[in-house]
Amino acid sequence: MPKHVDSGAHAFALRVGHGGAQAVLFGVAHAALAALLRDVRSVRTSLAQRADRVGRVAPGPLGECAR
């Protein structure tokens, strides 16, 4: 390994090869995206429950209220 390489990620990529590093990065990105989608769904559910508690339905895609 060249002496100028001091980055842990770069050293890891050199050890496992390009395909292995790409697979690791894809796995990390996939996990981050899945966590973000869970958070978005949780917020939407929370807002819908709050709207039901005050007697309204959350606005639809056109902004209208059902009740």
PQR file of N, CA, C, O and H, with PARSE charges and radii, in Angstrom:
ATOM      1  N   MET A   1       0.850  -1.171   0.000 -0.4000 1.5000
ATOM      2  CA  MET A   1       0.000   0.000   0.000 -0.0000 2.0000
ATOM      3  C   MET A   1       0.896   1.234   0.000  0.5500 1.7000
ATOM      4  O   MET A   1       1.897   1.269   0.716 -0.5500 1.4000
ATOM      5  N   PRO A   2       0.550   2.251  -0.796 -0.5600 1.5000
ATOM      6  CA  PRO A   2       1.370   3.464  -0.827  0.2800 2.0000
ATOM      7  C   PRO A   2       1.400   4.147   0.536  0.5500 1.7000
ATOM      8  O   PRO A   2       0.445   4.070   1.308 -0.5500 1.4000
ATOM      9  N   LYS A   3       2.516   4.815   0.813 -0.4000 1.5000
ATOM     10  CA  LYS A   3       2.672   5.463   2.115 -0.0000 2.0000
ATOM     11  C   LYS A   3       1.757   6.674   2.274  0.5500 1.7000
ATOM     12  O   LYS A   3       1.412   7.037   3.398 -0.5500 1.4000
ATOM     13  H   LYS A   3       3.292   4.878   0.185  0.4000 1.0000
ATOM     14  N   HIS A   4       1.358   7.304   1.170 -0.4000 1.5000
ATOM     15  CA  HIS A   4       0.536   8.509   1.282 -0.0000 2.0000
ATOM     16  C   HIS A   4      -0.920   8.204   1.627  0.5500 1.7000
ATOM     17  O   HIS A   4      -1.686   9.127   1.907 -0.5500 1.4000
ATOM     18  H   HIS A   4       1.638   7.009   0.257  0.4000 1.0000
ATOM     19  N   VAL A   5      -1.315   6.947   1.614 -0.4000 1.5000
ATOM     20  CA  VAL A   5      -2.695   6.583   1.935 -0.0000 2.0000
ATOM     21  C   VAL A   5      -2.850   6.510   3.447  0.5500 1.7000
ATOM     22  O   VAL A   5      -2.304   5.611   4.086 -0.5500 1.4000
ATOM     23  H   VAL A   5      -0.693   6.197   1.387  0.4000 1.0000
ATOM     24  N   ASP A   6      -3.586   7.445   4.016 -0.4000 1.5000
ATOM     25  CA  ASP A   6      -3.815   7.405   5.457 -0.0000 2.0000
ATOM     26  C   ASP A   6      -5.303   7.366   5.783  0.5500 1.7000
ATOM     27  O   ASP A   6      -5.678   7.287   6.952 -0.5500 1.4000
ATOM     28  H   ASP A   6      -4.029   8.175   3.497  0.4000 1.0000
ATOM     29  N   SER A   7      -6.140   7.421   4.776 -0.4000 1.5000
ATOM     30  CA  SER A   7      -7.580   7.362   4.993 -0.0000 2.0000
ATOM     31  C   SER A   7      -7.997   5.921   5.256  0.5500 1.7000
ATOM     32  O   SER A   7      -7.656   5.020   4.489 -0.5500 1.4000
ATOM     33  H   SER A   7      -5.835   7.486   3.826  0.4000 1.0000
ATOM     34  N   GLY A   8      -8.736   5.704   6.342 -0.4000 1.5000
ATOM     35  CA  GLY A   8      -9.202   4.362   6.666 -0.0000 2.0000
ATOM     36  C   GLY A   8     -10.095   3.794   5.582  0.5500 1.7000
ATOM     37  O   GLY A   8      -9.987   2.618   5.235 -0.5500 1.4000
ATOM     38  H   GLY A   8      -9.013   6.435   6.965  0.4000 1.0000
ATOM     39  N   ALA A   9     -10.985   4.630   5.039 -0.4000 1.5000
ATOM     40  CA  ALA A   9     -11.901   4.157   4.000 -0.0000 2.0000
ATOM     41  C   ALA A   9     -11.128   3.769   2.743  0.5500 1.7000
ATOM     42  O   ALA A   9     -11.428   2.757   2.109 -0.5500 1.4000
ATOM     43  H   ALA A   9     -11.073   5.586   5.321  0.4000 1.0000
ATOM     44  N   HIS A  10     -10.139   4.574   2.390 -0.4000 1.5000
ATOM     45  CA  HIS A  10      -9.366   4.278   1.187 -0.0000 2.0000
ATOM     46  C   HIS A  10      -8.536   3.013   1.388  0.5500 1.7000
ATOM     47  O   HIS A  10      -8.433   2.185   0.483 -0.5500 1.4000
ATOM     48  H   HIS A  10      -9.896   5.396   2.905  0.4000 1.0000
ATOM     49  N   ALA A  11      -7.952   2.867   2.562 -0.4000 1.5000
ATOM     50  CA  ALA A  11      -7.177   1.656   2.850 -0.0000 2.0000
ATOM     51  C   ALA A  11      -8.080   0.425   2.812  0.5500 1.7000
ATOM     52  O   ALA A  11      -7.682  -0.623   2.303 -0.5500 1.4000
ATOM     53  H   ALA A  11      -8.036   3.539   3.296  0.4000 1.0000
ATOM     54  N   PHE A  12      -9.290   0.548   3.345 -0.4000 1.5000
ATOM     55  CA  PHE A  12     -10.246  -0.561   3.311 -0.0000 2.0000
ATOM     56  C   PHE A  12     -10.584  -0.915   1.868  0.5500 1.7000
ATOM     57  O   PHE A  12     -10.631  -2.092   1.508 -0.5500 1.4000
ATOM     58  H   PHE A  12      -9.614   1.399   3.758  0.4000 1.0000
ATOM     59  N   ALA A  13     -10.819   0.099   1.045 -0.4000 1.5000
ATOM     60  CA  ALA A  13     -11.157  -0.138  -0.358 -0.0000 2.0000
ATOM     61  C   ALA A  13     -10.013  -0.845  -1.074  0.5500 1.7000
ATOM     62  O   ALA A  13     -10.250  -1.712  -1.915 -0.5500 1.4000
ATOM     63  H   ALA A  13     -10.781   1.054   1.337  0.4000 1.0000
ATOM     64  N   LEU A  14      -8.787  -0.484  -0.752 -0.4000 1.5000
ATOM     65  CA  LEU A  14      -7.650  -1.144  -1.386 -0.0000 2.0000
ATOM     66  C   LEU A  14      -7.539  -2.598  -0.951  0.5500 1.7000
ATOM     67  O   LEU A  14      -7.147  -3.455  -1.743 -0.5500 1.4000
ATOM     68  H   LEU A  14      -8.594   0.221  -0.069  0.4000 1.0000
ATOM     69  N   ARG A  15      -7.884  -2.883   0.306 -0.4000 1.5000
ATOM     70  CA  ARG A  15      -7.784  -4.261   0.803 -0.0000 2.0000
ATOM     71  C   ARG A  15      -8.858  -5.161   0.200  0.5500 1.7000
ATOM     72  O   ARG A  15      -8.554  -6.270  -0.238 -0.5500 1.4000
ATOM     73  H   ARG A  15      -8.203  -2.187   0.949  0.4000 1.0000
ATOM     74  N   VAL A  16     -10.110  -4.701   0.170 -0.4000 1.5000
ATOM     75  CA  VAL A  16     -11.192  -5.574  -0.284 -0.0000 2.0000
ATOM     76  C   VAL A  16     -11.398  -5.523  -1.790  0.5500 1.7000
ATOM     77  O   VAL A  16     -12.124  -6.353  -2.337 -0.5500 1.4000
ATOM     78  H   VAL A  16     -10.356  -3.799   0.526  0.4000 1.0000
ATOM     79  N   GLY A  17     -10.786  -4.582  -2.461 -0.4000 1.5000
ATOM     80  CA  GLY A  17     -10.955  -4.458  -3.899 -0.0000 2.0000
ATOM     81  C   GLY A  17     -12.129  -3.553  -4.229  0.5500 1.7000
ATOM     82  O   GLY A  17     -12.955  -3.242  -3.370 -0.5500 1.4000
ATOM     83  H   GLY A  17     -10.196  -3.908  -2.016  0.4000 1.0000
ATOM     84  N   HIS A  18     -12.190  -3.137  -5.481 -0.4000 1.5000
ATOM     85  CA  HIS A  18     -13.212  -2.162  -5.884 -0.0000 2.0000
ATOM     86  C   HIS A  18     -14.622  -2.709  -5.709  0.5500 1.7000
ATOM     87  O   HIS A  18     -15.493  -2.007  -5.194 -0.5500 1.4000
ATOM     88  H   HIS A  18     -11.519  -3.390  -6.178  0.4000 1.0000
ATOM     89  N   GLY A  19     -14.864  -3.942  -6.125 -0.4000 1.5000
ATOM     90  CA  GLY A  19     -16.206  -4.520  -6.028 -0.0000 2.0000
ATOM     91  C   GLY A  19     -16.666  -4.669  -4.593  0.5500 1.7000
ATOM     92  O   GLY A  19     -17.829  -4.409  -4.283 -0.5500 1.4000
ATOM     93  H   GLY A  19     -14.157  -4.513  -6.544  0.4000 1.0000
ATOM     94  N   GLY A  20     -15.769  -5.084  -3.712 -0.4000 1.5000
ATOM     95  CA  GLY A  20     -16.129  -5.245  -2.304 -0.0000 2.0000
ATOM     96  C   GLY A  20     -16.452  -3.922  -1.646  0.5500 1.7000
ATOM     97  O   GLY A  20     -17.416  -3.819  -0.888 -0.5500 1.4000
ATOM     98  H   GLY A  20     -14.824  -5.295  -3.963  0.4000 1.0000
ATOM     99  N   ALA A  21     -15.651  -2.908  -1.934 -0.4000 1.5000
ATOM    100  CA  ALA A  21     -15.904  -1.583  -1.362 -0.0000 2.0000
ATOM    101  C   ALA A  21     -17.220  -1.024  -1.885  0.5500 1.7000
ATOM    102  O   ALA A  21     -17.973  -0.391  -1.145 -0.5500 1.4000
ATOM    103  H   ALA A  21     -14.868  -2.992  -2.550  0.4000 1.0000
ATOM    104  N   GLN A  22     -17.488  -1.259  -3.145 -0.4000 1.5000
ATOM    105  CA  GLN A  22     -18.742  -0.784  -3.735 -0.0000 2.0000
ATOM    106  C   GLN A  22     -19.934  -1.459  -3.058  0.5500 1.7000
ATOM    107  O   GLN A  22     -20.952  -0.815  -2.805 -0.5500 1.4000
ATOM    108  H   GLN A  22     -16.876  -1.774  -3.745  0.4000 1.0000
ATOM    109  N   ALA A  23     -19.812  -2.739  -2.770 -0.4000 1.5000
ATOM    110  CA  ALA A  23     -20.891  -3.463  -2.096 -0.0000 2.0000
ATOM    111  C   ALA A  23     -21.097  -2.941  -0.682  0.5500 1.7000
ATOM    112  O   ALA A  23     -22.233  -2.812  -0.226 -0.5500 1.4000
ATOM    113  H   ALA A  23     -18.985  -3.263  -2.976  0.4000 1.0000
ATOM    114  N   VAL A  24     -20.007  -2.641   0.014 -0.4000 1.5000
ATOM    115  CA  VAL A  24     -20.117  -2.098   1.373 -0.0000 2.0000
ATOM    116  C   VAL A  24     -20.797  -0.735   1.338  0.5500 1.7000
ATOM    117  O   VAL A  24     -21.695  -0.469   2.137 -0.5500 1.4000
ATOM    118  H   VAL A  24     -19.084  -2.746  -0.356  0.4000 1.0000
ATOM    119  N   LEU A  25     -20.376   0.132   0.416 -0.4000 1.5000
ATOM    120  CA  LEU A  25     -20.981   1.464   0.318 -0.0000 2.0000
ATOM    121  C   LEU A  25     -22.456   1.370  -0.059  0.5500 1.7000
ATOM    122  O   LEU A  25     -23.274   2.134   0.454 -0.5500 1.4000
ATOM    123  H   LEU A  25     -19.647  -0.084  -0.233  0.4000 1.0000
ATOM    124  N   PHE A  26     -22.804   0.444  -0.948 -0.4000 1.5000
ATOM    125  CA  PHE A  26     -24.200   0.254  -1.324 -0.0000 2.0000
ATOM    126  C   PHE A  26     -25.018  -0.189  -0.115  0.5500 1.7000
ATOM    127  O   PHE A  26     -26.138   0.280   0.086 -0.5500 1.4000
ATOM    128  H   PHE A  26     -22.139  -0.176  -1.365  0.4000 1.0000
ATOM    129  N   GLY A  27     -24.461  -1.090   0.686 -0.4000 1.5000
ATOM    130  CA  GLY A  27     -25.161  -1.555   1.887 -0.0000 2.0000
ATOM    131  C   GLY A  27     -25.393  -0.436   2.881  0.5500 1.7000
ATOM    132  O   GLY A  27     -26.471  -0.337   3.469 -0.5500 1.4000
ATOM    133  H   GLY A  27     -23.551  -1.472   0.522  0.4000 1.0000
ATOM    134  N   VAL A  28     -24.391   0.409   3.073 -0.4000 1.5000
ATOM    135  CA  VAL A  28     -24.528   1.542   3.999 -0.0000 2.0000
ATOM    136  C   VAL A  28     -25.578   2.522   3.475  0.5500 1.7000
ATOM    137  O   VAL A  28     -26.414   3.003   4.241 -0.5500 1.4000
ATOM    138  H   VAL A  28     -23.516   0.329   2.596  0.4000 1.0000
ATOM    139  N   ALA A  29     -25.538   2.817   2.186 -0.4000 1.5000
ATOM    140  CA  ALA A  29     -26.517   3.739   1.601 -0.0000 2.0000
ATOM    141  C   ALA A  29     -27.929   3.166   1.695  0.5500 1.7000
ATOM    142  O   ALA A  29     -28.880   3.898   1.969 -0.5500 1.4000
ATOM    143  H   ALA A  29     -24.859   2.426   1.564  0.4000 1.0000
ATOM    144  N   HIS A  30     -28.068   1.872   1.471 -0.4000 1.5000
ATOM    145  CA  HIS A  30     -29.381   1.230   1.552 -0.0000 2.0000
ATOM    146  C   HIS A  30     -29.932   1.314   2.972  0.5500 1.7000
ATOM    147  O   HIS A  30     -31.114   1.605   3.161 -0.5500 1.4000
ATOM    148  H   HIS A  30     -27.296   1.277   1.248  0.4000 1.0000
ATOM    149  N   ALA A  31     -29.098   1.064   3.960 -0.4000 1.5000
ATOM    150  CA  ALA A  31     -29.541   1.132   5.358 -0.0000 2.0000
ATOM    151  C   ALA A  31     -29.948   2.552   5.734  0.5500 1.7000
ATOM    152  O   ALA A  31     -30.934   2.748   6.445 -0.5500 1.4000
ATOM    153  H   ALA A  31     -28.139   0.827   3.808  0.4000 1.0000
ATOM    154  N   ALA A  32     -29.197   3.541   5.262 -0.4000 1.5000
ATOM    155  CA  ALA A  32     -29.527   4.932   5.566 -0.0000 2.0000
ATOM    156  C   ALA A  32     -30.850   5.333   4.923  0.5500 1.7000
ATOM    157  O   ALA A  32     -31.658   6.020   5.548 -0.5500 1.4000
ATOM    158  H   ALA A  32     -28.396   3.382   4.685  0.4000 1.0000
ATOM    159  N   LEU A  33     -31.076   4.914   3.687 -0.4000 1.5000
ATOM    160  CA  LEU A  33     -32.328   5.234   3.003 -0.0000 2.0000
ATOM    161  C   LEU A  33     -33.512   4.560   3.684  0.5500 1.7000
ATOM    162  O   LEU A  33     -34.572   5.170   3.827 -0.5500 1.4000
ATOM    163  H   LEU A  33     -30.420   4.357   3.179  0.4000 1.0000
ATOM    164  N   ALA A  34     -33.347   3.320   4.103 -0.4000 1.5000
ATOM    165  CA  ALA A  34     -34.425   2.613   4.800 -0.0000 2.0000
ATOM    166  C   ALA A  34     -34.767   3.308   6.115  0.5500 1.7000
ATOM    167  O   ALA A  34     -35.942   3.416   6.467 -0.5500 1.4000
ATOM    168  H   ALA A  34     -32.486   2.824   3.987  0.4000 1.0000
ATOM    169  N   ALA A  35     -33.765   3.777   6.839 -0.4000 1.5000
ATOM    170  CA  ALA A  35     -34.013   4.489   8.096 -0.0000 2.0000
ATOM    171  C   ALA A  35     -34.742   5.803   7.832  0.5500 1.7000
ATOM    172  O   ALA A  35     -35.640   6.174   8.588 -0.5500 1.4000
ATOM    173  H   ALA A  35     -32.811   3.689   6.553  0.4000 1.0000
ATOM    174  N   LEU A  36     -34.365   6.505   6.772 -0.4000 1.5000
ATOM    175  CA  LEU A  36     -35.028   7.764   6.433 -0.0000 2.0000
ATOM    176  C   LEU A  36     -36.494   7.525   6.084  0.5500 1.7000
ATOM    177  O   LEU A  36     -37.361   8.284   6.517 -0.5500 1.4000
ATOM    178  H   LEU A  36     -33.636   6.203   6.158  0.4000 1.0000
ATOM    179  N   LEU A  37     -36.783   6.485   5.310 -0.4000 1.5000
ATOM    180  CA  LEU A  37     -38.169   6.183   4.946 -0.0000 2.0000
ATOM    181  C   LEU A  37     -38.994   5.798   6.172  0.5500 1.7000
ATOM    182  O   LEU A  37     -40.167   6.159   6.261 -0.5500 1.4000
ATOM    183  H   LEU A  37     -36.079   5.868   4.958  0.4000 1.0000
ATOM    184  N   ARG A  38     -38.397   5.070   7.115 -0.4000 1.5000
ATOM    185  CA  ARG A  38     -39.111   4.735   8.358 -0.0000 2.0000
ATOM    186  C   ARG A  38     -39.454   6.004   9.127  0.5500 1.7000
ATOM    187  O   ARG A  38     -40.552   6.123   9.671 -0.5500 1.4000
ATOM    188  H   ARG A  38     -37.444   4.777   7.041  0.4000 1.0000
ATOM    189  N   ASP A  39     -38.520   6.954   9.176 -0.4000 1.5000
ATOM    190  CA  ASP A  39     -38.772   8.210   9.881 -0.0000 2.0000
ATOM    191  C   ASP A  39     -39.904   8.991   9.222  0.5500 1.7000
ATOM    192  O   ASP A  39     -40.759   9.546   9.913 -0.5500 1.4000
ATOM    193  H   ASP A  39     -37.628   6.857   8.735  0.4000 1.0000
ATOM    194  N   VAL A  40     -39.914   9.038   7.895 -0.4000 1.5000
ATOM    195  CA  VAL A  40     -40.963   9.771   7.172 -0.0000 2.0000
ATOM    196  C   VAL A  40     -42.318   9.133   7.430  0.5500 1.7000
ATOM    197  O   VAL A  40     -43.297   9.839   7.675 -0.5500 1.4000
ATOM    198  H   VAL A  40     -39.220   8.587   7.334  0.4000 1.0000
ATOM    199  N   ARG A  41     -42.388   7.806   7.378 -0.4000 1.5000
ATOM    200  CA  ARG A  41     -43.662   7.120   7.641 -0.0000 2.0000
ATOM    201  C   ARG A  41     -44.122   7.368   9.067  0.5500 1.7000
ATOM    202  O   ARG A  41     -45.315   7.548   9.311 -0.5500 1.4000
ATOM    203  H   ARG A  41     -41.593   7.233   7.179  0.4000 1.0000
ATOM    204  N   SER A  42     -43.200   7.380   9.998 -0.4000 1.5000
ATOM    205  CA  SER A  42     -43.535   7.613  11.399 -0.0000 2.0000
ATOM    206  C   SER A  42     -44.117   9.012  11.584  0.5500 1.7000
ATOM    207  O   SER A  42     -45.104   9.184  12.300 -0.5500 1.4000
ATOM    208  H   SER A  42     -42.230   7.235   9.800  0.4000 1.0000
ATOM    209  N   VAL A  43     -43.520   9.998  10.952 -0.4000 1.5000
ATOM    210  CA  VAL A  43     -44.016  11.377  11.061 -0.0000 2.0000
ATOM    211  C   VAL A  43     -45.397  11.488  10.430  0.5500 1.7000
ATOM    212  O   VAL A  43     -46.280  12.134  10.996 -0.5500 1.4000
ATOM    213  H   VAL A  43     -42.718   9.859  10.370  0.4000 1.0000
ATOM    214  N   ARG A  44     -45.602  10.871   9.269 -0.4000 1.5000
ATOM    215  CA  ARG A  44     -46.916  10.937   8.621 -0.0000 2.0000
ATOM    216  C   ARG A  44     -47.983  10.286   9.492  0.5500 1.7000
ATOM    217  O   ARG A  44     -49.084  10.821   9.623 -0.5500 1.4000
ATOM    218  H   ARG A  44     -44.885  10.346   8.810  0.4000 1.0000
ATOM    219  N   THR A  45     -47.670   9.137  10.087 -0.4000 1.5000
ATOM    220  CA  THR A  45     -48.620   8.455  10.963 -0.0000 2.0000
ATOM    221  C   THR A  45     -48.930   9.315  12.175  0.5500 1.7000
ATOM    222  O   THR A  45     -50.086   9.428  12.583 -0.5500 1.4000
ATOM    223  H   THR A  45     -46.776   8.703   9.981  0.4000 1.0000
ATOM    224  N   SER A  46     -47.910   9.916  12.747 -0.4000 1.5000
ATOM    225  CA  SER A  46     -48.085  10.768  13.921 -0.0000 2.0000
ATOM    226  C   SER A  46     -48.979  11.963  13.598  0.5500 1.7000
ATOM    227  O   SER A  46     -49.858  12.309  14.388 -0.5500 1.4000
ATOM    228  H   SER A  46     -46.971   9.825  12.416  0.4000 1.0000
ATOM    229  N   LEU A  47     -48.765  12.588  12.457 -0.4000 1.5000
ATOM    230  CA  LEU A  47     -49.587  13.740  12.070 -0.0000 2.0000
ATOM    231  C   LEU A  47     -51.035  13.327  11.826  0.5500 1.7000
ATOM    232  O   LEU A  47     -51.955  14.053  12.202 -0.5500 1.4000
ATOM    233  H   LEU A  47     -48.051  12.307  11.816  0.4000 1.0000
ATOM    234  N   ALA A  48     -51.245  12.176  11.205 -0.4000 1.5000
ATOM    235  CA  ALA A  48     -52.605  11.699  10.960 -0.0000 2.0000
ATOM    236  C   ALA A  48     -53.315  11.392  12.274  0.5500 1.7000
ATOM    237  O   ALA A  48     -54.498  11.697  12.425 -0.5500 1.4000
ATOM    238  H   ALA A  48     -50.498  11.586  10.900  0.4000 1.0000
ATOM    239  N   GLN A  49     -52.604  10.791  13.225 -0.4000 1.5000
ATOM    240  CA  GLN A  49     -53.211  10.496  14.524 -0.0000 2.0000
ATOM    241  C   GLN A  49     -53.553  11.781  15.267  0.5500 1.7000
ATOM    242  O   GLN A  49     -54.602  11.871  15.904 -0.5500 1.4000
ATOM    243  H   GLN A  49     -51.643  10.543  13.102  0.4000 1.0000
ATOM    244  N   ARG A  50     -52.679  12.765  15.191 -0.4000 1.5000
ATOM    245  CA  ARG A  50     -52.941  14.044  15.857 -0.0000 2.0000
ATOM    246  C   ARG A  50     -54.160  14.728  15.240  0.5500 1.7000
ATOM    247  O   ARG A  50     -54.985  15.296  15.956 -0.5500 1.4000
ATOM    248  H   ARG A  50     -51.827  12.692  14.674  0.4000 1.0000
ATOM    249  N   ALA A  51     -54.273  14.673  13.914 -0.4000 1.5000
ATOM    250  CA  ALA A  51     -55.417  15.285  13.246 -0.0000 2.0000
ATOM    251  C   ALA A  51     -56.710  14.581  13.640  0.5500 1.7000
ATOM    252  O   ALA A  51     -57.735  15.239  13.813 -0.5500 1.4000
ATOM    253  H   ALA A  51     -53.603  14.211  13.332  0.4000 1.0000
ATOM    254  N   ASP A  52     -56.683  13.268  13.783 -0.4000 1.5000
ATOM    255  CA  ASP A  52     -57.873  12.525  14.205 -0.0000 2.0000
ATOM    256  C   ASP A  52     -58.274  12.888  15.627  0.5500 1.7000
ATOM    257  O   ASP A  52     -59.462  12.946  15.941 -0.5500 1.4000
ATOM    258  H   ASP A  52     -55.850  12.734  13.642  0.4000 1.0000
ATOM    259  N   ARG A  53     -57.294  13.133  16.484 -0.4000 1.5000
ATOM    260  CA  ARG A  53     -57.604  13.474  17.878 -0.0000 2.0000
ATOM    261  C   ARG A  53     -58.329  14.808  17.993  0.5500 1.7000
ATOM    262  O   ARG A  53     -59.149  14.987  18.894 -0.5500 1.4000
ATOM    263  H   ARG A  53     -56.329  13.087  16.228  0.4000 1.0000
ATOM    264  N   VAL A  54     -58.045  15.733  17.111 -0.4000 1.5000
ATOM    265  CA  VAL A  54     -58.725  17.027  17.179 -0.0000 2.0000
ATOM    266  C   VAL A  54     -59.973  17.055  16.311  0.5500 1.7000
ATOM    267  O   VAL A  54     -60.600  18.104  16.166 -0.5500 1.4000
ATOM    268  H   VAL A  54     -57.380  15.588  16.379  0.4000 1.0000
ATOM    269  N   GLY A  55     -60.344  15.908  15.728 -0.4000 1.5000
ATOM    270  CA  GLY A  55     -61.601  15.809  14.993 -0.0000 2.0000
ATOM    271  C   GLY A  55     -61.516  16.175  13.531  0.5500 1.7000
ATOM    272  O   GLY A  55     -62.544  16.419  12.899 -0.5500 1.4000
ATOM    273  H   GLY A  55     -59.833  15.056  15.846  0.4000 1.0000
ATOM    274  N   ARG A  56     -60.327  16.219  12.980 -0.4000 1.5000
ATOM    275  CA  ARG A  56     -60.172  16.531  11.563 -0.0000 2.0000
ATOM    276  C   ARG A  56     -59.402  15.414  10.892  0.5500 1.7000
ATOM    277  O   ARG A  56     -58.714  14.630  11.545 -0.5500 1.4000
ATOM    278  H   ARG A  56     -59.492  16.020  13.493  0.4000 1.0000
ATOM    279  N   VAL A  57     -59.530  15.356   9.590 -0.4000 1.5000
ATOM    280  CA  VAL A  57     -58.730  14.428   8.797 -0.0000 2.0000
ATOM    281  C   VAL A  57     -57.615  15.246   8.164  0.5500 1.7000
ATOM    282  O   VAL A  57     -57.834  16.375   7.726 -0.5500 1.4000
ATOM    283  H   VAL A  57     -60.089  15.993   9.060  0.4000 1.0000
ATOM    284  N   ALA A  58     -56.450  14.685   8.122 -0.4000 1.5000
ATOM    285  CA  ALA A  58     -55.325  15.397   7.515 -0.0000 2.0000
ATOM    286  C   ALA A  58     -55.663  15.737   6.066  0.5500 1.7000
ATOM    287  O   ALA A  58     -56.324  14.949   5.388 -0.5500 1.4000
ATOM    288  H   ALA A  58     -56.272  13.768   8.479  0.4000 1.0000
ATOM    289  N   PRO A  59     -55.225  16.887   5.585 -0.5600 1.5000
ATOM    290  CA  PRO A  59     -55.529  17.285   4.205  0.2800 2.0000
ATOM    291  C   PRO A  59     -55.024  16.259   3.203  0.5500 1.7000
ATOM    292  O   PRO A  59     -53.972  15.646   3.383 -0.5500 1.4000
ATOM    293  N   GLY A  60     -55.799  16.092   2.150 -0.4000 1.5000
ATOM    294  CA  GLY A  60     -55.412  15.174   1.081 -0.0000 2.0000
ATOM    295  C   GLY A  60     -54.426  15.834   0.143  0.5500 1.7000
ATOM    296  O   GLY A  60     -53.910  16.913   0.433 -0.5500 1.4000
ATOM    297  H   GLY A  60     -56.654  16.590   2.003  0.4000 1.0000
ATOM    298  N   PRO A  61     -54.162  15.190  -0.985 -0.5600 1.5000
ATOM    299  CA  PRO A  61     -53.170  15.729  -1.916  0.2800 2.0000
ATOM    300  C   PRO A  61     -53.578  17.077  -2.513  0.5500 1.7000
ATOM    301  O   PRO A  61     -52.723  17.847  -2.952 -0.5500 1.4000
ATOM    302  N   LEU A  62     -54.879  17.362  -2.530 -0.4000 1.5000
ATOM    303  CA  LEU A  62     -55.333  18.641  -3.082 -0.0000 2.0000
ATOM    304  C   LEU A  62     -55.579  19.681  -1.998  0.5500 1.7000
ATOM    305  O   LEU A  62     -55.986  20.803  -2.300 -0.5500 1.4000
ATOM    306  H   LEU A  62     -55.573  16.736  -2.173  0.4000 1.0000
ATOM    307  N   GLY A  63     -55.339  19.328  -0.751 -0.4000 1.5000
ATOM    308  CA  GLY A  63     -55.465  20.284   0.332 -0.0000 2.0000
ATOM    309  C   GLY A  63     -56.841  20.343   0.963  0.5500 1.7000
ATOM    310  O   GLY A  63     -57.056  21.142   1.875 -0.5500 1.4000
ATOM    311  H   GLY A  63     -55.008  18.417  -0.505  0.4000 1.0000
ATOM    312  N   GLU A  64     -57.794  19.515   0.506 -0.4000 1.5000
ATOM    313  CA  GLU A  64     -59.133  19.566   1.072 -0.0000 2.0000
ATOM    314  C   GLU A  64     -59.208  18.761   2.364  0.5500 1.7000
ATOM    315  O   GLU A  64     -58.406  17.852   2.579 -0.5500 1.4000
ATOM    316  H   GLU A  64     -57.620  18.866  -0.235  0.4000 1.0000
ATOM    317  N   CYS A  65     -60.164  19.089   3.218 -0.4000 1.5000
ATOM    318  CA  CYS A  65     -60.397  18.336   4.450 -0.0000 2.0000
ATOM    319  C   CYS A  65     -61.682  17.532   4.276  0.5500 1.7000
ATOM    320  O   CYS A  65     -62.664  18.037   3.730 -0.5500 1.4000
ATOM    321  H   CYS A  65     -60.816  19.827   3.044  0.4000 1.0000
ATOM    322  N   ALA A  66     -61.677  16.295   4.734 -0.4000 1.5000
ATOM    323  CA  ALA A  66     -62.843  15.436   4.553 -0.0000 2.0000
ATOM    324  C   ALA A  66     -63.952  15.767   5.540  0.5500 1.7000
ATOM    325  O   ALA A  66     -65.125  15.557   5.232 -0.5500 1.4000
ATOM    326  H   ALA A  66     -60.879  15.885   5.178  0.4000 1.0000
ATOM    327  N   ARG A  67     -63.612  16.277   6.713 -0.4000 1.5000
ATOM    328  CA  ARG A  67     -64.652  16.591   7.699 -0.0000 2.0000
ATOM    329  C   ARG A  67     -64.769  18.075   7.913  0.5500 1.7000
ATOM    330  O   ARG A  67     -65.595  18.521   8.709 -0.5500 1.4000
ATOM    331  H   ARG A  67     -62.658  16.447   6.963  0.4000 1.0000
TER
END
